[in-house]
Amino acid sequence: MPVPNTVENKENCICLKCPTFSSCMSESKEGLFCATGKSGCEIEKQECICESCPIDREYQLTANLDLMEKMILKMNQFYCENGPAK
């Protein structure tokens, strides 16, 4: 299920707290990557916290995955680099 780009979702978004979130993203006022897609900034991957986001739970982005799928997703989730949730 696609994540809507709404004010409520922006308020619940934890992208700003992510270790991968950069000053470039902040200056560009980016965030809510699961809805808006890839960042226009260069990504220096650190840790992805998307799975712990309330939006992930609300839209069940990872809820129906088994453990192996979650491990693979954890390595590739990075919506800021890979685009929006589908």
Protein Blocks (a to p, Z undefined) as FASTA:
>chain_A
ZZdddfklmmmpcklmpmklcfklmmnopahklmnopafbdcddfbdcklmpmklmmnom
mlmpcfklmmmmmmmmommlnopcZZ
